[in-house]
Amino acid sequence: MNIKAKKPIKLTPKKISYFLTACLIGLIILIMTCVSGFLYKNFYQMITQADEIIILREKVALDTISLEKFNLIIGKLESKTAPKESIAVTDPFKK
């Protein structure tokens, strides 16, 4: 049985600086990816949705609505659906 011992890893300043540089570049890329995703979801998409709302508003709301007439109609509907006043009924079982 011939068991070979592993060579110990020699850490030289050049290897350490290369490793740290690679880690920093990877960390910076990860942070930039997260920031870009955040900005895309929370700012860019909101701006495009606002543009779509303006475009759809022009297509859907072709006529302006008179607010006075609308409130008058709603008032009439509420008066029709309001509960009626109850009539006081005397209790026949009281003396």
C-alpha positions as CSV (number, residue, x, y, z in Angstrom):
1,M,0.0,0.0,0.0
2,N,1.5,3.1,-1.2
3,I,-0.4,6.1,0.2
4,K,0.7,9.5,-1.2
5,A,0.4,12.4,1.1
6,K,-1.2,15.5,-0.4
7,K,1.0,18.4,-1.0
8,P,0.3,21.3,1.3
9,I,-1.2,24.3,-0.5
10,K,1.3,27.1,-0.7
11,L,-0.3,30.5,-0.3
12,T,1.8,33.1,-1.9
13,P,0.9,36.8,-1.9
14,K,0.3,36.5,-5.7
15,K,-2.3,33.7,-5.2
16,I,-4.0,35.5,-2.4
17,S,-4.3,38.7,-4.4
18,Y,-5.6,36.8,-7.4
19,F,-8.2,35.0,-5.2
20,L,-9.3,38.3,-3.6
21,T,-9.5,40.0,-6.9
22,A,-11.7,37.2,-8.4
23,C,-13.9,37.3,-5.3
24,L,-14.3,41.1,-5.4
25,I,-15.1,41.1,-9.1
26,G,-17.7,38.3,-8.5
27,L,-19.2,40.3,-5.6
28,I,-19.4,43.5,-7.7
29,I,-21.1,41.7,-10.6
30,L,-23.6,40.1,-8.1
31,I,-24.4,43.5,-6.5
32,M,-24.8,45.2,-9.9
33,T,-27.1,42.4,-11.1
34,C,-29.3,42.8,-7.9
35,V,-29.4,46.7,-8.3
36,S,-30.3,46.4,-12.0
37,G,-33.1,43.9,-11.2
38,F,-34.4,46.2,-8.4
39,L,-34.4,49.3,-10.7
40,Y,-36.0,47.4,-13.5
41,K,-38.9,46.1,-11.4
42,N,-39.5,49.2,-9.3
43,F,-38.8,52.1,-11.7
44,Y,-38.7,51.0,-15.4
45,Q,-41.8,48.8,-15.3
46,M,-43.8,51.5,-13.4
47,I,-42.9,54.1,-16.0
48,T,-44.0,51.8,-18.9
49,Q,-47.3,51.0,-17.0
50,A,-48.0,54.7,-16.6
51,D,-47.5,55.1,-20.3
52,E,-49.9,52.3,-20.9
53,I,-52.5,53.9,-18.6
54,I,-52.3,57.1,-20.5
55,I,-52.8,55.3,-23.8
56,L,-55.7,53.2,-22.5
57,R,-57.4,56.3,-21.0
58,E,-57.4,57.9,-24.4
59,K,-59.0,54.8,-26.0
60,V,-61.5,54.1,-23.3
61,A,-62.7,57.5,-22.0
62,L,-64.0,59.0,-25.2
63,D,-66.7,61.0,-23.6
64,T,-66.4,63.1,-20.4
65,I,-68.9,62.5,-17.7
66,S,-70.9,65.2,-16.1
67,L,-70.2,64.8,-12.4
68,E,-73.4,66.7,-11.4
69,K,-75.6,64.4,-13.4
70,F,-73.7,61.3,-12.0
71,N,-74.2,62.5,-8.4
72,L,-77.9,63.2,-9.1
73,I,-78.4,59.7,-10.5
74,I,-76.5,58.1,-7.6
75,G,-78.6,60.1,-5.1
76,K,-81.9,58.8,-6.7
77,L,-80.7,55.2,-6.6
78,E,-79.7,55.5,-3.0
79,S,-83.1,57.0,-2.0
80,K,-84.8,54.1,-3.8
81,T,-82.7,51.5,-2.0
82,A,-82.7,53.1,1.4
83,P,-84.6,51.2,4.1
84,K,-88.1,52.3,4.8
85,E,-89.0,53.7,8.2
86,S,-90.5,51.0,10.4
87,I,-94.0,51.6,11.8
88,A,-94.3,51.3,15.5
89,V,-96.3,48.2,16.2
90,T,-97.9,47.8,19.7
91,D,-97.3,44.5,21.4
92,P,-100.6,42.6,21.6
93,F,-99.3,40.5,24.5
94,K,-98.7,43.4,26.9
95,K,-101.5,44.5,29.2
